[in-house]
Amino acid sequence: MATRESASSVKYVHGLDFTNITADGDTVGAEVDTDGFNSVTLAISSWNGTFSDGTYEVEVLEGDTSGGTFTQVTEAGHLVSQSGTVSLSADNKSAWIGYVGIKRYVKIQVKATSVSSGAFINGWVALGHPH
């Protein structure tokens, strides 16, 4: 039973428009400014009835400045996934990854593999623990 709410301490930002991914490769979402928040979680989901094939992995890009250069986060300890998986391979599923990095800006990147028909993918960034 819930005894507390989190809506007043979490800001949700649309990080990747509803996108039909029909080929292997990387799809990059919008940059998100994490200033004012102490925690970041990036998530993707597949839409019910729209998944044909492929595997879609959520990756995190980070950068120091708005509109600047973004690089994929690969440092040990900068990414957290409680589920142990950060990919989708079925209809109506979600995958998320926590970011514990030091850069101000982040982006969702979806790496698609084994795609012939594709799937519709959507992404969000949850900014928590405001300061």
C-alpha positions as CSV (number, residue, x, y, z in Angstrom):
1,M,0.0,0.0,0.0
2,A,1.4,3.4,-1.0
3,T,1.8,5.9,1.8
4,R,3.6,8.6,-0.1
5,E,3.4,10.1,-3.6
6,S,6.3,10.9,-5.9
7,A,4.6,13.1,-8.4
8,S,5.7,16.3,-6.6
9,S,9.3,15.3,-6.7
10,V,9.7,13.9,-10.2
11,K,9.6,15.7,-13.5
12,Y,8.9,13.6,-16.7
13,V,10.4,14.9,-19.9
14,H,9.5,13.4,-23.3
15,G,12.9,12.2,-24.5
16,L,12.1,10.4,-27.7
17,D,9.1,11.0,-29.9
18,F,6.8,8.1,-30.8
19,T,9.0,6.7,-33.6
20,N,8.6,3.8,-36.1
21,I,12.0,2.2,-36.3
22,T,12.2,0.1,-39.4
23,A,15.9,-0.6,-39.8
24,D,19.0,-1.5,-37.8
25,G,20.9,1.5,-36.4
26,D,20.7,4.3,-33.8
27,T,17.8,6.6,-33.2
28,V,18.6,9.6,-31.0
29,G,16.1,11.6,-28.9
30,A,16.0,15.2,-27.7
31,E,18.5,16.5,-25.2
32,V,17.3,16.9,-21.7
33,D,18.7,19.4,-19.2
34,T,19.2,17.7,-15.8
35,D,20.1,21.0,-14.0
36,G,18.2,21.1,-10.6
37,F,17.8,17.4,-10.2
38,N,20.0,14.8,-8.5
39,S,18.7,11.6,-10.2
40,V,18.0,10.7,-13.8
41,T,16.2,7.6,-15.3
42,L,15.8,7.1,-19.0
43,A,13.1,4.7,-20.4
44,I,11.8,3.3,-23.6
45,S,8.6,1.4,-24.4
46,S,7.2,-0.5,-27.3
47,W,3.6,0.2,-28.2
48,N,1.0,-2.6,-28.0
49,G,0.2,-4.0,-31.4
50,T,3.0,-2.3,-33.2
51,F,6.0,-4.6,-32.6
52,S,7.0,-6.7,-35.6
53,D,10.6,-7.7,-35.0
54,G,14.0,-6.7,-33.8
55,T,15.7,-5.8,-30.5
56,Y,15.8,-2.2,-29.2
57,E,18.4,-1.3,-26.6
58,V,18.2,1.9,-24.5
59,E,21.5,3.7,-24.3
60,V,22.5,7.0,-22.7
61,L,24.3,9.9,-24.4
62,E,25.8,12.7,-22.2
63,G,27.1,16.1,-22.9
64,D,28.4,19.2,-21.1
65,T,26.5,21.9,-23.1
66,S,23.2,22.3,-24.9
67,G,23.7,21.7,-28.6
68,G,27.2,20.4,-28.0
69,T,28.9,17.1,-28.5
70,F,27.2,14.1,-26.9
71,T,29.0,10.7,-26.3
72,Q,27.6,7.3,-25.2
73,V,28.0,6.6,-21.5
74,T,30.2,3.5,-21.1
75,E,31.9,4.1,-17.7
76,A,31.4,1.4,-15.1
77,G,29.1,2.7,-12.3
78,H,27.5,5.5,-14.4
79,L,24.6,3.3,-15.5
80,V,22.2,1.3,-13.4
81,S,19.5,-1.2,-14.4
82,Q,17.7,-3.1,-11.6
83,S,16.2,-5.6,-14.2
84,G,19.6,-6.4,-15.6
85,T,18.3,-5.8,-19.1
86,V,17.9,-2.5,-21.0
87,S,16.4,-3.9,-24.2
88,L,13.0,-4.6,-25.7
89,S,12.2,-7.6,-27.9
90,A,8.4,-7.9,-27.6
91,D,5.2,-5.9,-27.9
92,N,4.0,-3.6,-25.0
93,K,7.2,-3.8,-23.0
94,S,9.5,-1.2,-21.4
95,A,13.2,-1.0,-20.5
96,W,14.9,1.6,-18.3
97,I,18.3,2.6,-17.2
98,G,19.5,5.0,-14.4
99,Y,22.2,7.6,-15.1
100,V,24.7,8.4,-12.3
101,G,27.0,10.5,-14.5
102,I,28.5,13.9,-14.2
103,K,27.3,15.7,-17.3
104,R,24.4,18.2,-17.3
105,Y,22.7,17.1,-20.5
106,V,21.5,13.6,-21.5
107,K,19.8,12.0,-24.5
108,I,18.1,8.6,-25.1
109,Q,19.6,6.6,-27.9
110,V,17.9,3.5,-29.2
111,K,20.1,0.9,-30.8
112,A,18.1,-1.3,-33.1
113,T,19.3,-4.7,-34.3
114,S,17.8,-7.6,-36.3
115,V,15.1,-5.3,-37.7
116,S,13.2,-6.0,-40.9
117,S,9.7,-4.6,-40.2
118,G,10.3,-2.9,-36.9
119,A,8.4,-1.4,-34.0
120,F,7.0,1.8,-32.6
121,I,9.2,3.0,-29.8
122,N,8.7,5.9,-27.3
123,G,11.0,7.4,-24.7
124,W,10.9,9.3,-21.4
125,V,13.4,10.8,-19.0
126,A,12.4,11.0,-15.3
127,L,14.2,13.7,-13.3
128,G,14.0,13.1,-9.6
129,H,15.3,14.4,-6.2
130,P,15.1,18.1,-7.1
131,H,17.3,20.5,-5.3
